[in-house]
Amino acid sequence: MVDVAAACGVSVDTLRKIETGRIPTPALFTVAAVAATLDISLDTLVAACRDNPATEDDSGLIA
């Protein structure tokens, strides 16, 4: 997580908040930076989100 955060220029805390859904709508440049760091195209990322929409379970975590 630390390496990914550093490579895309965001804090570890921000990346964790995005991952857990505490930042439900991150800035486009942040999403683009994370996608580029992970070598995922934005098209692939959008398609994955359409196929697996985020849902909140009882724990409050986004699955």
N, C-alpha and C positions, 0 to 999 in steps of 0.2 A: 504494500500500500504506500509506504514511504517513497519508494522508487518511482512509482507511477505518479504520485502527487508532484514530486519534484520535476519529473520529466515534462509534465503538462502545465506546470506553473501555478498550481493551486495548493492550498494547504491540505494537510492530511485530514484536518477537521472538516473542511469543506467537502472533500471527497467522501468521507464517511457519512456526512449528512445527506449527500446526494444518494449514496448507496442505500441508506436506510429510509429514504423518503422524507427526511426532515427539511429538505429543500426540494419541494415537488416540481418546481419549474426553474431549473438552473439556467443561467444565461447561455445563449447559443454559443458564444465564443468558448465557454467552459466545456460544454458538451463536445464541440468540435475539437478542442485541445485533447480531451480525454480519448475521444475516438481515434484521433491521429496517433496518439501515444500508444494505444492498444492495436494500431494498424487495422481499424475497423472503419469502413466507409460510413458516412452519415446515412446513405440509402439503406445499408444493411442494418444499421442501428434502428432506424425508423421502422423498417419491416419487422424487426424483432419485437419492437414495442407494440406494434399492431397485433402480432401473433400472440403475445403474452402481456396483456394489459396488467398494470400494477393493481394488486388488490391488497387491502389491509386486513390482516388477521387479528385475532384477539390480543396479540402481543403488541400491536401498534407498528410492527415491522411490515414493510412492503415486500411482497413475495413476487 
